[in-house]
Amino acid sequence: MLVLAIDTALGACACCVLDADSGRLIASQSQPMVRGHAEALMPVIADVMMLAGIGFARLDRIAVTTGPGSFTGLRVGLSAARGIALATGKPAVGVTTLTAYSAPYIDETGRDPVICAIDARHDQVYCQVVSGNGASLMRPKLKPIAELLEAARFGTPILVGNAADAVALRWPRDLPPAKVDVAIAPDIEWVAWVGAALNPQQAPARPTYLRAPDAKPQTPLVQPTVSA
């Protein structure tokens, strides 16, 4: 299975082509950036496809990060993935950034719980907690960091995500220190691996929002009158 993976949800513009059957990463590119994903993404995809030496028609699947993350950034990736999927007639699958961050630390014999924390500002994080074998311990949520520390009850964890260091600084001093892996964005190869494993019918390429929208419809002060 040839998978094209795309990530623009957080601090990078990244793309890769993975041959999941042979386990070979054919081509990959990642550029750190906070803004400018819209201008950078299509040239990055073109470069990766050229390095891979294959045409879009040979792809079997397109995987894309769906958030949580930057509203503008993640929609850039989603739009590109949907467009390529439509043009090639191949399925597009959505991979949450929380899952992509956690994936490298999960296996059948894993013992350490994995806490993923993504910066949501105002001392809050988008987070989820899974066991070492991937079983859910805490569903994806938006939480204050202080509340996420309650996950210490699951045991000494591996902290991942772009806010892993912020959580580590607040980790209870009377407990063994957590292992920490801070990265501005998930490893794009793991986005591809997770995308290869997902069922397209159960993982649609659409945004993952954990925060309620800030803007709300205003109630007019004066109700309009309608003439008959």
Buried (B, 14 or more C-beta within 10 A) or exposed (E): BBBBBBBBBBBBBBBBBBBBEEEEBBBBBBBEBEEEBBEBBEEBBEEBBEBBEBEBEBBBBBBBBBBBBBEEBBBBBBBBBBEBBEEBEBBBBBBBBBBBBBBBBBEEEBEBBBBBBBBBEEEBBBBBBBBBEBEEBBEBBBBEBEEBBEBBEBBBBBBBBBBBEBBBEEBEEEEEEBBBBBBEBBBBBBBBBBBBBBEBEEBEBEBBBBEEEEEEEEEEEEEEEEEE
